[in-house]
Amino acid sequence: MKIYKAYAKVNIFLKITGTRGDYHEIISRFMKVSSLYDELSFVPKNSEKFELIGDFNCPTEQNTIYKAYIALKEYTKSESLTKLLKNYGVHVNKKIPSFAGLGGGSSDAATFLRMCNEVLHLGLSKSELAGIGAKVGADVPFFVYDFDSANVSGIGEIVEKFNEEPLDLEIITPKIEISTPKVYTTYRELYFNPINGFKADELKRMKSIDILKKMSIDEANDLFKPALHNYPKLKESYKHGYFFSGSGSSFFSMKEING
């Protein structure tokens, strides 16, 4: 069976532009990390129930791959999809750390959707798959499109390809499990300061290499201070010249700058 790669991402910058109900609207540059990925494949099984094989720390019903399966089934009403998952389990070789701001769960969900679309010849477009993925998680559409670099806005559903050379990044992930909702809540309560449209447009046009050379860690990511507020131990892993991905806990740097 073919093995599919589910790549990690980092947020070169992540700025809040406003709120939409309980959600926060963002502008962010997502960059694929080609050197870090989970591996997904379909494997034969005996039981007819949905089965995930891999090192997961949550019940199957809470897993993004299972949620992607339910969303895809509701959208397509495909009998061949039901049959596939009765006969095959989803094997995941997990390499992307969880709760780390690297998008592992979202990437797995997106890769699963693309696997099913390919194997079953469902004929769904990337925009259809992205719409299904958005029901699973805000970051899933980016991974569906599989861009090397993209500006992501709204609550994650607007993905615009950004043409630039991928950067050679070094990633450090401390063993701290971050709660993204907790970080966003702290941001809203203590650090709320959305940027205006002019600043957002300026960031969208800048190359990632220039952003990393010009901005500091807290200038680039609005969630760094609220994450630090909730998880002071993050300070122990921070090094000068490093940046913060998503709501953490991962730090990254460009090897050309620090190496």
HELIX and SHEET records of a PDB file:
HELIX    1   1 THR A   60  GLN A   62  5                                   3    
HELIX    2   2 THR A   64  THR A   76  1                                  13    
HELIX    3   3 GLU A   79  ASN A   87  1                                   9    
HELIX    4   4 GLY A  104  VAL A  119  1                                  16    
HELIX    5   5 LYS A  126  ALA A  134  1                                   9    
HELIX    6   6 VAL A  140  TYR A  145  1                                   6    
HELIX    7   7 THR A  180  THR A  186  1                                   7    
HELIX    8   8 TYR A  187  TYR A  191  3                                   5    
HELIX    9   9 GLY A  197  ARG A  205  1                                   9    
HELIX   10  10 SER A  208  LYS A  214  1                                   7    
HELIX   11  11 ILE A  217  ALA A  220  1                                   4    
HELIX   12  12 PHE A  224  ASN A  230  1                                   7    
HELIX   13  13 PRO A  232  GLU A  236  5                                   5    
HELIX   14  14 LYS A  255  ASN A  258  1                                   4    
SHEET    1   A 4 TYR A   4  ARG A  20  0                                        
SHEET    2   A 4 TYR A  23  PRO A  44 -1                                        
SHEET    3   A 4 TYR A  88  ASN A  93 -1                                        
SHEET    4   A 4 LEU A  52  ILE A  53  1                                        
SHEET    1   B 4 TYR A   4  ARG A  20  0                                        
SHEET    2   B 4 TYR A  23  PRO A  44 -1                                        
SHEET    3   B 4 SER A 149  GLY A 154 -1                                        
SHEET    4   B 4 ILE A 158  LYS A 161 -1                                        
SHEET    1   C 3 LEU A 169  ILE A 172  0                                        
SHEET    2   C 3 PHE A 251  MET A 254 -1                                        
SHEET    3   C 3 PHE A 243  PHE A 244 -1                                        
END                                                                             
